[in-house]
């Protein structure tokens, strides 16, 4: 076999990327804290366009930035997605999709970018790293732009921690939710947010999850998003009364999360009673992050 034929034989034709959902902010860690959960989408990329469905705009945008950044030869690809991450519920659908496309192209193009470099590309697409980091790296992540790079520190999360997730039957669009947040905050609210974000990070780093009690009383974004999720406080109070450590709006919503070390089924029932018609699932953290499987 000649060298050209050998090269063609080695060209990867298709990959499937398993990308986890994520919850972001975790109260006052706005655009900074994220947590990967064991709910997934599978994104499959195939070289060529024969019989392939139209590549959605978000995937095409991710591909454009990947090829510009890596300077790899552009090629057409087919795209398909399936999985369980609900759209517009604050569970990182866009972060998982963008991470899946960029990681898949990285494999198909032989670019060999590290997950840290992939994170910078996905963060540029997302505008902030709070969903991109857990989608790629798994666990609990603390991340942000520092100079021209994304700095991320991650912690593995114990399977003891249950992530009781209520998924309403209505959507919240991120852009709409962001418009509700004020441009400035008082000194007292700013200091409160700094305190809570630091304590939440320390509790996850030390795996002292009981120390999270009382830390999710956010003043930065949750109070302003209540009009979009009017049942937010009632659902959290019901979860806490049933034994949850605490609760918060997942990303910009509409999902609501309560964390627990025990009584998770009781907590789930209590949350559902406050918002009938919602789905409630008990999740755990995903500590592996994004995975790529070649076909």
URRA-V209099 format. One record per helix or strand of 2 or more residues. SS is the DSSP state (alpha for helix, beta for strand). FROM is the first residue (numbers start at 1). TO is the last residue. Records with the same first field share a line. If there is no record, write none. Layout:
# URRA-V209099
SS->FROM-TO / FROM-TO
This chain:
# URRA-V209099
alpha->3-10 / 57-70 / 93-108 / 115-126 / 132-137 / 174-179 / 187-206 / 209-212 / 222-225 / 232-241 / 264-274
beta->14-24 / 33-47 / 77-83 / 140-146 / 149-155 / 162-167 / 246-249 / 256-260 / 279-283 / 291-294
